[in-house]
């Protein structure tokens, strides 16, 4: 359903990514795809190291399973 998804499939699966850290359970598939594409475009070993450390912080945050807040009137 999402045309850019085929581009996402070119990247080998890894341990973590922006969608896993920044996304929530109720993040839309389109937003998760956008985060994955942002990760692919800025891929580097240094980014992976930073994301691994950020992944560890997600375990300790109370709001890590909560969704994005919707602004009033949106």
PQR file of N, CA, C, O and H, with PARSE charges and radii, in Angstrom:
ATOM      1  N   UNK A   1       0.807  -1.198   0.000 -0.4000 1.5000
ATOM      2  CA  UNK A   1       0.000   0.000   0.000 -0.0000 2.0000
ATOM      3  C   UNK A   1       0.850   1.262   0.000  0.5500 1.7000
ATOM      4  O   UNK A   1       0.415   2.298  -0.502 -0.5500 1.4000
ATOM      5  N   UNK A   2       2.051   1.189   0.555 -0.4000 1.5000
ATOM      6  CA  UNK A   2       2.931   2.356   0.635 -0.0000 2.0000
ATOM      7  C   UNK A   2       4.038   2.207  -0.414  0.5500 1.7000
ATOM      8  O   UNK A   2       4.887   1.325  -0.286 -0.5500 1.4000
ATOM      9  H   UNK A   2       2.405   0.347   0.963  0.4000 1.0000
ATOM     10  N   UNK A   3       4.042   3.053  -1.446 -0.4000 1.5000
ATOM     11  CA  UNK A   3       5.008   2.902  -2.537 -0.0000 2.0000
ATOM     12  C   UNK A   3       6.471   2.920  -2.103  0.5500 1.7000
ATOM     13  O   UNK A   3       7.287   2.202  -2.681 -0.5500 1.4000
ATOM     14  H   UNK A   3       3.352   3.769  -1.550  0.4000 1.0000
ATOM     15  N   UNK A   4       6.818   3.718  -1.107 -0.4000 1.5000
ATOM     16  CA  UNK A   4       8.213   3.829  -0.665 -0.0000 2.0000
ATOM     17  C   UNK A   4       8.668   2.629   0.154  0.5500 1.7000
ATOM     18  O   UNK A   4       9.847   2.531   0.496 -0.5500 1.4000
ATOM     19  H   UNK A   4       6.155   4.301  -0.638  0.4000 1.0000
ATOM     20  N   UNK A   5       7.753   1.713   0.477 -0.4000 1.5000
ATOM     21  CA  UNK A   5       8.113   0.571   1.307 -0.0000 2.0000
ATOM     22  C   UNK A   5       9.160  -0.304   0.622  0.5500 1.7000
ATOM     23  O   UNK A   5      10.010  -0.882   1.298 -0.5500 1.4000
ATOM     24  H   UNK A   5       6.796   1.793   0.200  0.4000 1.0000
ATOM     25  N   UNK A   6       9.116  -0.413  -0.709 -0.4000 1.5000
ATOM     26  CA  UNK A   6      10.092  -1.242  -1.416 -0.0000 2.0000
ATOM     27  C   UNK A   6      11.513  -0.690  -1.225  0.5500 1.7000
ATOM     28  O   UNK A   6      12.471  -1.462  -1.174 -0.5500 1.4000
ATOM     29  H   UNK A   6       8.426   0.057  -1.259  0.4000 1.0000
ATOM     30  N   UNK A   7      11.655   0.636  -1.118 -0.4000 1.5000
ATOM     31  CA  UNK A   7      12.963   1.235  -0.851 -0.0000 2.0000
ATOM     32  C   UNK A   7      13.461   0.822   0.537  0.5500 1.7000
ATOM     33  O   UNK A   7      14.652   0.573   0.721 -0.5500 1.4000
ATOM     34  H   UNK A   7      10.876   1.263  -1.159  0.4000 1.0000
ATOM     35  N   UNK A   8      12.566   0.752   1.492 -0.4000 1.5000
ATOM     36  CA  UNK A   8      12.904   0.357   2.864 -0.0000 2.0000
ATOM     37  C   UNK A   8      13.428  -1.071   2.902  0.5500 1.7000
ATOM     38  O   UNK A   8      14.307  -1.384   3.705 -0.5500 1.4000
ATOM     39  H   UNK A   8      11.598   0.954   1.342  0.4000 1.0000
ATOM     40  N   UNK A   9      12.905  -1.935   2.052 -0.4000 1.5000
ATOM     41  CA  UNK A   9      13.309  -3.343   2.054 -0.0000 2.0000
ATOM     42  C   UNK A   9      14.725  -3.563   1.536  0.5500 1.7000
ATOM     43  O   UNK A   9      15.255  -4.667   1.670 -0.5500 1.4000
ATOM     44  H   UNK A   9      12.191  -1.681   1.400  0.4000 1.0000
ATOM     45  N   UNK A  10      15.349  -2.553   0.953 -0.4000 1.5000
ATOM     46  CA  UNK A  10      16.722  -2.680   0.466 -0.0000 2.0000
ATOM     47  C   UNK A  10      17.730  -2.702   1.605  0.5500 1.7000
ATOM     48  O   UNK A  10      18.852  -3.181   1.439 -0.5500 1.4000
ATOM     49  H   UNK A  10      14.919  -1.657   0.845  0.4000 1.0000
ATOM     50  N   UNK A  11      17.330  -2.185   2.758 -0.4000 1.5000
ATOM     51  CA  UNK A  11      18.235  -2.107   3.914 -0.0000 2.0000
ATOM     52  C   UNK A  11      18.131  -3.398   4.713  0.5500 1.7000
ATOM     53  O   UNK A  11      17.037  -3.906   4.960 -0.5500 1.4000
ATOM     54  H   UNK A  11      16.418  -1.796   2.893  0.4000 1.0000
ATOM     55  N   UNK A  12      19.269  -3.910   5.107 -0.4000 1.5000
ATOM     56  CA  UNK A  12      19.302  -5.118   5.928 -0.0000 2.0000
ATOM     57  C   UNK A  12      18.745  -4.812   7.319  0.5500 1.7000
ATOM     58  O   UNK A  12      19.010  -3.747   7.877 -0.5500 1.4000
ATOM     59  H   UNK A  12      20.158  -3.497   4.906  0.4000 1.0000
ATOM     60  N   UNK A  13      17.994  -5.722   7.859 -0.4000 1.5000
ATOM     61  CA  UNK A  13      17.405  -5.527   9.190 -0.0000 2.0000
ATOM     62  C   UNK A  13      18.508  -5.439  10.245  0.5500 1.7000
ATOM     63  O   UNK A  13      19.540  -6.103  10.147 -0.5500 1.4000
ATOM     64  H   UNK A  13      17.779  -6.587   7.405  0.4000 1.0000
ATOM     65  N   UNK A  14      18.266  -4.609  11.247 -0.4000 1.5000
ATOM     66  CA  UNK A  14      19.249  -4.427  12.304 -0.0000 2.0000
ATOM     67  C   UNK A  14      18.632  -4.589  13.678  0.5500 1.7000
ATOM     68  O   UNK A  14      17.500  -5.052  13.814 -0.5500 1.4000
ATOM     69  H   UNK A  14      17.427  -4.069  11.326  0.4000 1.0000
ATOM     70  N   UNK A  15      19.377  -4.207  14.684 -0.4000 1.5000
ATOM     71  CA  UNK A  15      18.915  -4.330  16.057 -0.0000 2.0000
ATOM     72  C   UNK A  15      17.896  -3.269  16.429  0.5500 1.7000
ATOM     73  O   UNK A  15      16.966  -3.533  17.191 -0.5500 1.4000
ATOM     74  H   UNK A  15      20.297  -3.831  14.573  0.4000 1.0000
ATOM     75  N   UNK A  16      18.068  -2.081  15.898 -0.4000 1.5000
ATOM     76  CA  UNK A  16      17.219  -0.969  16.275 -0.0000 2.0000
ATOM     77  C   UNK A  16      17.152   0.023  15.125  0.5500 1.7000
ATOM     78  O   UNK A  16      17.806  -0.156  14.097 -0.5500 1.4000
ATOM     79  H   UNK A  16      18.824  -1.866  15.279  0.4000 1.0000
ATOM     80  N   UNK A  17      16.368   1.057  15.305 -0.4000 1.5000
ATOM     81  CA  UNK A  17      16.227   2.089  14.291 -0.0000 2.0000
ATOM     82  C   UNK A  17      15.411   3.238  14.848  0.5500 1.7000
ATOM     83  O   UNK A  17      14.919   3.172  15.975 -0.5500 1.4000
ATOM     84  H   UNK A  17      15.837   1.203  16.140  0.4000 1.0000
ATOM     85  N   UNK A  18      15.267   4.290  14.059 -0.4000 1.5000
ATOM     86  CA  UNK A  18      14.508   5.447  14.526 -0.0000 2.0000
ATOM     87  C   UNK A  18      13.055   5.089  14.810  0.5500 1.7000
ATOM     88  O   UNK A  18      12.481   5.566  15.789 -0.5500 1.4000
ATOM     89  H   UNK A  18      15.667   4.343  13.144  0.4000 1.0000
ATOM     90  N   UNK A  19      12.455   4.257  13.970 -0.4000 1.5000
ATOM     91  CA  UNK A  19      11.050   3.898  14.175 -0.0000 2.0000
ATOM     92  C   UNK A  19      10.853   3.153  15.492  0.5500 1.7000
ATOM     93  O   UNK A  19       9.821   3.302  16.146 -0.5500 1.4000
ATOM     94  H   UNK A  19      12.921   3.868  13.175  0.4000 1.0000
ATOM     95  N   UNK A  20      11.836   2.357  15.876 -0.4000 1.5000
ATOM     96  CA  UNK A  20      11.717   1.609  17.126 -0.0000 2.0000
ATOM     97  C   UNK A  20      11.917   2.506  18.343  0.5500 1.7000
ATOM     98  O   UNK A  20      11.354   2.239  19.405 -0.5500 1.4000
ATOM     99  H   UNK A  20      12.675   2.236  15.345  0.4000 1.0000
ATOM    100  N   UNK A  21      12.707   3.555  18.205 -0.4000 1.5000
ATOM    101  CA  UNK A  21      12.986   4.435  19.334 -0.0000 2.0000
ATOM    102  C   UNK A  21      11.981   5.579  19.416  0.5500 1.7000
ATOM    103  O   UNK A  21      11.446   5.867  20.486 -0.5500 1.4000
ATOM    104  H   UNK A  21      13.165   3.772  17.342  0.4000 1.0000
ATOM    105  N   UNK A  22      11.730   6.222  18.291 -0.4000 1.5000
ATOM    106  CA  UNK A  22      10.855   7.394  18.265 -0.0000 2.0000
ATOM    107  C   UNK A  22       9.387   7.030  18.112  0.5500 1.7000
ATOM    108  O   UNK A  22       8.514   7.773  18.559 -0.5500 1.4000
ATOM    109  H   UNK A  22      12.164   5.988  17.422  0.4000 1.0000
ATOM    110  N   UNK A  23       9.110   5.907  17.493 -0.4000 1.5000
ATOM    111  CA  UNK A  23       7.729   5.492  17.282 -0.0000 2.0000
ATOM    112  C   UNK A  23       7.116   4.904  18.536  0.5500 1.7000
ATOM    113  O   UNK A  23       7.821   4.509  19.465 -0.5500 1.4000
ATOM    114  H   UNK A  23       9.820   5.303  17.130  0.4000 1.0000
ATOM    115  N   UNK A  24       5.827   4.854  18.551 -0.4000 1.5000
ATOM    116  CA  UNK A  24       5.080   4.271  19.668 -0.0000 2.0000
ATOM    117  C   UNK A  24       4.142   3.215  19.098  0.5500 1.7000
ATOM    118  O   UNK A  24       4.096   3.008  17.886 -0.5500 1.4000
ATOM    119  H   UNK A  24       5.255   5.175  17.796  0.4000 1.0000
ATOM    120  N   UNK A  25       3.402   2.554  19.966 -0.4000 1.5000
ATOM    121  CA  UNK A  25       2.486   1.512  19.505 -0.0000 2.0000
ATOM    122  C   UNK A  25       1.419   2.044  18.570  0.5500 1.7000
ATOM    123  O   UNK A  25       0.975   1.338  17.665 -0.5500 1.4000
ATOM    124  H   UNK A  25       3.440   2.723  20.951  0.4000 1.0000
ATOM    125  N   UNK A  26       1.004   3.278  18.779 -0.4000 1.5000
ATOM    126  CA  UNK A  26      -0.061   3.813  17.938 -0.0000 2.0000
ATOM    127  C   UNK A  26       0.467   4.735  16.832  0.5500 1.7000
ATOM    128  O   UNK A  26      -0.305   5.497  16.250 -0.5500 1.4000
ATOM    129  H   UNK A  26       1.364   3.852  19.514  0.4000 1.0000
ATOM    130  N   UNK A  27       1.765   4.677  16.537 -0.4000 1.5000
ATOM    131  CA  UNK A  27       2.328   5.436  15.425 -0.0000 2.0000
ATOM    132  C   UNK A  27       1.848   4.798  14.125  0.5500 1.7000
ATOM    133  O   UNK A  27       1.871   3.576  13.977 -0.5500 1.4000
ATOM    134  H   UNK A  27       2.393   4.058  17.009  0.4000 1.0000
ATOM    135  N   UNK A  28       1.418   5.626  13.195 -0.4000 1.5000
ATOM    136  CA  UNK A  28       0.872   5.101  11.939 -0.0000 2.0000
ATOM    137  C   UNK A  28       1.966   4.425  11.111  0.5500 1.7000
ATOM    138  O   UNK A  28       3.144   4.755  11.251 -0.5500 1.4000
ATOM    139  H   UNK A  28       1.400   6.619  13.315  0.4000 1.0000
ATOM    140  N   UNK A  29       1.583   3.482  10.252 -0.4000 1.5000
ATOM    141  CA  UNK A  29       2.564   2.833   9.371 -0.0000 2.0000
ATOM    142  C   UNK A  29       3.298   3.847   8.489  0.5500 1.7000
ATOM    143  O   UNK A  29       4.484   3.678   8.204 -0.5500 1.4000
ATOM    144  H   UNK A  29       0.626   3.214  10.138  0.4000 1.0000
ATOM    145  N   UNK A  30       2.603   4.891   8.061 -0.4000 1.5000
ATOM    146  CA  UNK A  30       3.250   5.913   7.237 -0.0000 2.0000
ATOM    147  C   UNK A  30       4.353   6.625   8.013  0.5500 1.7000
ATOM    148  O   UNK A  30       5.428   6.884   7.472 -0.5500 1.4000
ATOM    149  H   UNK A  30       1.640   5.029   8.293  0.4000 1.0000
ATOM    150  N   UNK A  31       4.089   6.940   9.277 -0.4000 1.5000
ATOM    151  CA  UNK A  31       5.094   7.610  10.103 -0.0000 2.0000
ATOM    152  C   UNK A  31       6.274   6.681  10.402  0.5500 1.7000
ATOM    153  O   UNK A  31       7.423   7.123  10.405 -0.5500 1.4000
ATOM    154  H   UNK A  31       3.215   6.730   9.717  0.4000 1.0000
ATOM    155  N   UNK A  32       6.003   5.413  10.649 -0.4000 1.5000
ATOM    156  CA  UNK A  32       7.093   4.456  10.880 -0.0000 2.0000
ATOM    157  C   UNK A  32       7.954   4.311   9.627  0.5500 1.7000
ATOM    158  O   UNK A  32       9.178   4.222   9.714 -0.5500 1.4000
ATOM    159  H   UNK A  32       5.070   5.053  10.646  0.4000 1.0000
ATOM    160  N   UNK A  33       7.302   4.288   8.457 -0.4000 1.5000
ATOM    161  CA  UNK A  33       8.047   4.213   7.207 -0.0000 2.0000
ATOM    162  C   UNK A  33       8.917   5.449   7.042  0.5500 1.7000
ATOM    163  O   UNK A  33      10.077   5.339   6.644 -0.5500 1.4000
ATOM    164  H   UNK A  33       6.307   4.360   8.387  0.4000 1.0000
ATOM    165  N   UNK A  34       8.374   6.628   7.343 -0.4000 1.5000
ATOM    166  CA  UNK A  34       9.143   7.866   7.239 -0.0000 2.0000
ATOM    167  C   UNK A  34      10.375   7.815   8.146  0.5500 1.7000
ATOM    168  O   UNK A  34      11.465   8.211   7.731 -0.5500 1.4000
ATOM    169  H   UNK A  34       7.432   6.717   7.666  0.4000 1.0000
ATOM    170  N   UNK A  35      10.211   7.333   9.372 -0.4000 1.5000
ATOM    171  CA  UNK A  35      11.340   7.213  10.294 -0.0000 2.0000
ATOM    172  C   UNK A  35      12.375   6.221   9.766  0.5500 1.7000
ATOM    173  O   UNK A  35      13.577   6.465   9.870 -0.5500 1.4000
ATOM    174  H   UNK A  35       9.326   7.012   9.709  0.4000 1.0000
ATOM    175  N   UNK A  36      11.917   5.107   9.203 -0.4000 1.5000
ATOM    176  CA  UNK A  36      12.839   4.131   8.626 -0.0000 2.0000
ATOM    177  C   UNK A  36      13.611   4.727   7.450  0.5500 1.7000
ATOM    178  O   UNK A  36      14.810   4.489   7.311 -0.5500 1.4000
ATOM    179  H   UNK A  36      10.941   4.908   9.118  0.4000 1.0000
ATOM    180  N   UNK A  37      12.935   5.491   6.614 -0.4000 1.5000
ATOM    181  CA  UNK A  37      13.608   6.117   5.471 -0.0000 2.0000
ATOM    182  C   UNK A  37      14.609   7.173   5.932  0.5500 1.7000
ATOM    183  O   UNK A  37      15.671   7.325   5.328 -0.5500 1.4000
ATOM    184  H   UNK A  37      11.961   5.684   6.727  0.4000 1.0000
ATOM    185  N   UNK A  38      14.280   7.900   6.993 -0.4000 1.5000
ATOM    186  CA  UNK A  38      15.229   8.870   7.551 -0.0000 2.0000
ATOM    187  C   UNK A  38      16.483   8.146   8.057  0.5500 1.7000
ATOM    188  O   UNK A  38      17.601   8.630   7.883 -0.5500 1.4000
ATOM    189  H   UNK A  38      13.417   7.776   7.484  0.4000 1.0000
ATOM    190  N   UNK A  39      16.284   6.995   8.678 -0.4000 1.5000
ATOM    191  CA  UNK A  39      17.409   6.197   9.162 -0.0000 2.0000
ATOM    192  C   UNK A  39      18.281   5.731   7.996  0.5500 1.7000
ATOM    193  O   UNK A  39      19.507   5.819   8.061 -0.5500 1.4000
ATOM    194  H   UNK A  39      15.375   6.602   8.820  0.4000 1.0000
ATOM    195  N   UNK A  40      17.655   5.243   6.943 -0.4000 1.5000
ATOM    196  CA  UNK A  40      18.397   4.750   5.782 -0.0000 2.0000
ATOM    197  C   UNK A  40      19.212   5.868   5.142  0.5500 1.7000
ATOM    198  O   UNK A  40      20.363   5.660   4.758 -0.5500 1.4000
ATOM    199  H   UNK A  40      16.659   5.172   6.890  0.4000 1.0000
ATOM    200  N   UNK A  41      18.618   7.049   5.026 -0.4000 1.5000
ATOM    201  CA  UNK A  41      19.308   8.170   4.390 -0.0000 2.0000
ATOM    202  C   UNK A  41      20.501   8.671   5.205  0.5500 1.7000
ATOM    203  O   UNK A  41      21.450   9.208   4.633 -0.5500 1.4000
ATOM    204  H   UNK A  41      17.683   7.219   5.337  0.4000 1.0000
ATOM    205  N   UNK A  42      20.470   8.507   6.514 -0.4000 1.5000
ATOM    206  CA  UNK A  42      21.564   9.011   7.350 -0.0000 2.0000
ATOM    207  C   UNK A  42      22.359   7.887   8.004  0.5500 1.7000
ATOM    208  O   UNK A  42      23.012   8.101   9.025 -0.5500 1.4000
ATOM    209  H   UNK A  42      19.700   8.071   6.978  0.4000 1.0000
ATOM    210  N   UNK A  43      22.309   6.695   7.425 -0.4000 1.5000
ATOM    211  CA  UNK A  43      22.962   5.518   7.998 -0.0000 2.0000
ATOM    212  C   UNK A  43      24.461   5.721   8.173  0.5500 1.7000
ATOM    213  O   UNK A  43      25.149   6.214   7.278 -0.5500 1.4000
ATOM    214  H   UNK A  43      21.778   6.520   6.595  0.4000 1.0000
ATOM    215  N   UNK A  44      24.950   5.331   9.343 -0.4000 1.5000
ATOM    216  CA  UNK A  44      26.383   5.278   9.629 -0.0000 2.0000
ATOM    217  C   UNK A  44      26.580   4.403  10.866  0.5500 1.7000
ATOM    218  O   UNK A  44      25.644   4.166  11.629 -0.5500 1.4000
ATOM    219  H   UNK A  44      24.391   4.931  10.070  0.4000 1.0000
ATOM    220  N   UNK A  45      27.778   3.939  11.047 -0.4000 1.5000
ATOM    221  CA  UNK A  45      28.082   3.136  12.234 -0.0000 2.0000
ATOM    222  C   UNK A  45      27.902   3.983  13.485  0.5500 1.7000
ATOM    223  O   UNK A  45      27.390   3.499  14.495 -0.5500 1.4000
ATOM    224  H   UNK A  45      28.539   4.131  10.427  0.4000 1.0000
ATOM    225  N   UNK A  46      28.320   5.247  13.426 -0.4000 1.5000
ATOM    226  CA  UNK A  46      28.181   6.143  14.573 -0.0000 2.0000
ATOM    227  C   UNK A  46      26.713   6.316  14.947  0.5500 1.7000
ATOM    228  O   UNK A  46      26.373   6.317  16.130 -0.5500 1.4000
ATOM    229  H   UNK A  46      28.736   5.640  12.606  0.4000 1.0000
ATOM    230  N   UNK A  47      25.831   6.464  13.945 -0.4000 1.5000
ATOM    231  CA  UNK A  47      24.396   6.579  14.217 -0.0000 2.0000
ATOM    232  C   UNK A  47      23.891   5.309  14.901  0.5500 1.7000
ATOM    233  O   UNK A  47      23.096   5.386  15.838 -0.5500 1.4000
ATOM    234  H   UNK A  47      26.106   6.463  12.984  0.4000 1.0000
ATOM    235  N   UNK A  48      24.346   4.147  14.441 -0.4000 1.5000
ATOM    236  CA  UNK A  48      23.932   2.897  15.083 -0.0000 2.0000
ATOM    237  C   UNK A  48      24.364   2.838  16.543  0.5500 1.7000
ATOM    238  O   UNK A  48      23.603   2.387  17.399 -0.5500 1.4000
ATOM    239  H   UNK A  48      24.992   4.085  13.680  0.4000 1.0000
ATOM    240  N   UNK A  49      25.567   3.287  16.827 -0.4000 1.5000
ATOM    241  CA  UNK A  49      26.050   3.293  18.213 -0.0000 2.0000
ATOM    242  C   UNK A  49      25.167   4.203  19.072  0.5500 1.7000
ATOM    243  O   UNK A  49      24.773   3.834  20.178 -0.5500 1.4000
ATOM    244  H   UNK A  49      26.185   3.653  16.132  0.4000 1.0000
ATOM    245  N   UNK A  50      24.863   5.392  18.551 -0.4000 1.5000
ATOM    246  CA  UNK A  50      23.994   6.318  19.298 -0.0000 2.0000
ATOM    247  C   UNK A  50      22.604   5.719  19.507  0.5500 1.7000
ATOM    248  O   UNK A  50      22.024   5.862  20.583 -0.5500 1.4000
ATOM    249  H   UNK A  50      25.184   5.692  17.653  0.4000 1.0000
ATOM    250  N   UNK A  51      22.069   5.054  18.489 -0.4000 1.5000
ATOM    251  CA  UNK A  51      20.733   4.469  18.610 -0.0000 2.0000
ATOM    252  C   UNK A  51      20.706   3.321  19.610  0.5500 1.7000
ATOM    253  O   UNK A  51      19.710   3.127  20.307 -0.5500 1.4000
ATOM    254  H   UNK A  51      22.541   4.938  17.614  0.4000 1.0000
ATOM    255  N   UNK A  52      21.780   2.569  19.682 -0.4000 1.5000
ATOM    256  CA  UNK A  52      21.832   1.478  20.664 -0.0000 2.0000
ATOM    257  C   UNK A  52      21.769   2.059  22.077  0.5500 1.7000
ATOM    258  O   UNK A  52      21.057   1.529  22.930 -0.5500 1.4000
ATOM    259  H   UNK A  52      22.589   2.726  19.116  0.4000 1.0000
ATOM    260  N   UNK A  53      22.507   3.142  22.331 -0.4000 1.5000
ATOM    261  CA  UNK A  53      22.443   3.769  23.648 -0.0000 2.0000
ATOM    262  C   UNK A  53      21.073   4.369  23.914  0.5500 1.7000
ATOM    263  O   UNK A  53      20.566   4.293  25.034 -0.5500 1.4000
ATOM    264  H   UNK A  53      23.085   3.573  21.638  0.4000 1.0000
ATOM    265  N   UNK A  54      20.473   4.962  22.895 -0.4000 1.5000
ATOM    266  CA  UNK A  54      19.127   5.523  23.067 -0.0000 2.0000
ATOM    267  C   UNK A  54      18.103   4.415  23.302  0.5500 1.7000
ATOM    268  O   UNK A  54      17.124   4.620  24.019 -0.5500 1.4000
ATOM    269  H   UNK A  54      20.884   5.023  21.986  0.4000 1.0000
ATOM    270  N   UNK A  55      18.320   3.243  22.705 -0.4000 1.5000
ATOM    271  CA  UNK A  55      17.426   2.114  22.926 -0.0000 2.0000
ATOM    272  C   UNK A  55      17.416   1.725  24.397  0.5500 1.7000
ATOM    273  O   UNK A  55      16.366   1.411  24.957 -0.5500 1.4000
ATOM    274  H   UNK A  55      19.116   3.076  22.122  0.4000 1.0000
ATOM    275  N   UNK A  56      18.578   1.749  25.012 -0.4000 1.5000
ATOM    276  CA  UNK A  56      18.662   1.414  26.435 -0.0000 2.0000
ATOM    277  C   UNK A  56      17.847   2.374  27.286  0.5500 1.7000
ATOM    278  O   UNK A  56      17.250   1.959  28.279 -0.5500 1.4000
ATOM    279  H   UNK A  56      19.431   2.005  24.557  0.4000 1.0000
ATOM    280  N   UNK A  57      17.810   3.652  26.915 -0.4000 1.5000
ATOM    281  CA  UNK A  57      17.053   4.618  27.705 -0.0000 2.0000
ATOM    282  C   UNK A  57      15.542   4.391  27.570  0.5500 1.7000
ATOM    283  O   UNK A  57      14.786   4.725  28.483 -0.5500 1.4000
ATOM    284  H   UNK A  57      18.295   3.989  26.108  0.4000 1.0000
ATOM    285  N   UNK A  58      15.104   3.836  26.459 -0.4000 1.5000
ATOM    286  CA  UNK A  58      13.673   3.577  26.265 -0.0000 2.0000
ATOM    287  C   UNK A  58      13.150   2.599  27.317  0.5500 1.7000
ATOM    288  O   UNK A  58      12.001   2.696  27.748 -0.5500 1.4000
ATOM    289  H   UNK A  58      15.718   3.564  25.718  0.4000 1.0000
ATOM    290  N   UNK A  59      13.991   1.666  27.723 -0.4000 1.5000
ATOM    291  CA  UNK A  59      13.572   0.691  28.734 -0.0000 2.0000
ATOM    292  C   UNK A  59      13.225   1.336  30.066  0.5500 1.7000
ATOM    293  O   UNK A  59      12.421   0.799  30.828 -0.5500 1.4000
ATOM    294  H   UNK A  59      14.925   1.587  27.374  0.4000 1.0000
ATOM    295  N   UNK A  60      13.823   2.474  30.347 -0.4000 1.5000
ATOM    296  CA  UNK A  60      13.649   3.102  31.643 -0.0000 2.0000
ATOM    297  C   UNK A  60      12.689   4.285  31.644  0.5500 1.7000
ATOM    298  O   UNK A  60      12.448   4.883  32.692 -0.5500 1.4000
ATOM    299  H   UNK A  60      14.477   2.909  29.728  0.4000 1.0000
ATOM    300  N   UNK A  61      12.138   4.628  30.484 -0.4000 1.5000
ATOM    301  CA  UNK A  61      11.205   5.744  30.405 -0.0000 2.0000
ATOM    302  C   UNK A  61       9.774   5.251  30.624  0.5500 1.7000
ATOM    303  O   UNK A  61       9.363   4.240  30.055 -0.5500 1.4000
ATOM    304  H   UNK A  61      12.334   4.142  29.633  0.4000 1.0000
ATOM    305  N   UNK A  62       9.026   5.973  31.449 -0.4000 1.5000
ATOM    306  CA  UNK A  62       7.643   5.588  31.718 -0.0000 2.0000
ATOM    307  C   UNK A  62       6.752   5.737  30.497  0.5500 1.7000
ATOM    308  O   UNK A  62       5.810   4.965  30.320 -0.5500 1.4000
ATOM    309  H   UNK A  62       9.360   6.794  31.911  0.4000 1.0000
ATOM    310  N   UNK A  63       7.039   6.717  29.656 -0.4000 1.5000
ATOM    311  CA  UNK A  63       6.172   6.983  28.522 -0.0000 2.0000
ATOM    312  C   UNK A  63       6.619   6.274  27.238  0.5500 1.7000
ATOM    313  O   UNK A  63       6.143   6.619  26.156 -0.5500 1.4000
ATOM    314  H   UNK A  63       7.805   7.344  29.800  0.4000 1.0000
ATOM    315  N   UNK A  64       7.508   5.308  27.334 -0.4000 1.5000
ATOM    316  CA  UNK A  64       8.032   4.679  26.125 -0.0000 2.0000
ATOM    317  C   UNK A  64       6.989   3.872  25.372  0.5500 1.7000
ATOM    318  O   UNK A  64       7.177   3.580  24.191 -0.5500 1.4000
ATOM    319  H   UNK A  64       7.894   5.028  28.213  0.4000 1.0000
ATOM    320  N   UNK A  65       5.897   3.505  26.022 -0.4000 1.5000
ATOM    321  CA  UNK A  65       4.844   2.764  25.318 -0.0000 2.0000
ATOM    322  C   UNK A  65       3.641   3.635  24.999  0.5500 1.7000
ATOM    323  O   UNK A  65       2.664   3.160  24.420 -0.5500 1.4000
ATOM    324  H   UNK A  65       5.744   3.741  26.982  0.4000 1.0000
ATOM    325  N   UNK A  66       3.705   4.888  25.367 -0.4000 1.5000
ATOM    326  CA  UNK A  66       2.587   5.792  25.099 -0.0000 2.0000
ATOM    327  C   UNK A  66       2.662   6.307  23.675  0.5500 1.7000
ATOM    328  O   UNK A  66       3.716   6.261  23.042 -0.5500 1.4000
ATOM    329  H   UNK A  66       4.498   5.274  25.837  0.4000 1.0000
ATOM    330  N   UNK A  67       1.546   6.794  23.179 -0.4000 1.5000
ATOM    331  CA  UNK A  67       1.506   7.329  21.826 -0.0000 2.0000
ATOM    332  C   UNK A  67       1.850   8.801  21.794  0.5500 1.7000
ATOM    333  O   UNK A  67       2.006   9.433  22.839 -0.5500 1.4000
ATOM    334  H   UNK A  67       0.689   6.832  23.693  0.4000 1.0000
ATOM    335  N   UNK A  68       1.971   9.348  20.594 -0.4000 1.5000
ATOM    336  CA  UNK A  68       2.197  10.773  20.440 -0.0000 2.0000
ATOM    337  C   UNK A  68       0.943  11.509  20.867  0.5500 1.7000
ATOM    338  O   UNK A  68      -0.170  11.044  20.618 -0.5500 1.4000
ATOM    339  H   UNK A  68       1.844   8.835  19.745  0.4000 1.0000
ATOM    340  N   UNK A  69       1.115  12.646  21.503 -0.4000 1.5000
ATOM    341  CA  UNK A  69      -0.047  13.440  21.911 -0.0000 2.0000
ATOM    342  C   UNK A  69      -0.548  14.239  20.722  0.5500 1.7000
ATOM    343  O   UNK A  69       0.239  14.773  19.941 -0.5500 1.4000
ATOM    344  H   UNK A  69       2.018  13.024  21.705  0.4000 1.0000
ATOM    345  N   UNK A  70      -1.843  14.313  20.594 -0.4000 1.5000
ATOM    346  CA  UNK A  70      -2.456  15.065  19.499 -0.0000 2.0000
ATOM    347  C   UNK A  70      -2.755  16.461  19.998  0.5500 1.7000
ATOM    348  O   UNK A  70      -3.334  16.630  21.071 -0.5500 1.4000
ATOM    349  H   UNK A  70      -2.482  13.879  21.229  0.4000 1.0000
ATOM    350  N   UNK A  71      -2.363  17.466  19.226 -0.4000 1.5000
ATOM    351  CA  UNK A  71      -2.628  18.855  19.606 -0.0000 2.0000
ATOM    352  C   UNK A  71      -4.120  19.123  19.563  0.5500 1.7000
ATOM    353  O   UNK A  71      -4.840  18.540  18.751 -0.5500 1.4000
ATOM    354  H   UNK A  71      -1.892  17.329  18.355  0.4000 1.0000
ATOM    355  N   UNK A  72      -4.578  19.992  20.424 -0.4000 1.5000
ATOM    356  CA  UNK A  72      -6.003  20.331  20.476 -0.0000 2.0000
ATOM    357  C   UNK A  72      -6.426  20.930  19.142  0.5500 1.7000
ATOM    358  O   UNK A  72      -5.730  21.777  18.582 -0.5500 1.4000
ATOM    359  H   UNK A  72      -3.994  20.465  21.084  0.4000 1.0000
ATOM    360  N   UNK A  73      -7.557  20.489  18.645 -0.4000 1.5000
ATOM    361  CA  UNK A  73      -8.089  20.989  17.389 -0.0000 2.0000
ATOM    362  C   UNK A  73      -7.528  20.284  16.165  0.5500 1.7000
ATOM    363  O   UNK A  73      -7.862  20.652  15.039 -0.5500 1.4000
ATOM    364  H   UNK A  73      -8.123  19.801  19.100  0.4000 1.0000
ATOM    365  N   UNK A  74      -6.683  19.280  16.361 -0.4000 1.5000
ATOM    366  CA  UNK A  74      -6.101  18.580  15.218 -0.0000 2.0000
ATOM    367  C   UNK A  74      -6.982  17.452  14.761  0.5500 1.7000
ATOM    368  O   UNK A  74      -6.644  16.753  13.806 -0.5500 1.4000
ATOM    369  H   UNK A  74      -6.412  18.981  17.276  0.4000 1.0000
TER
END
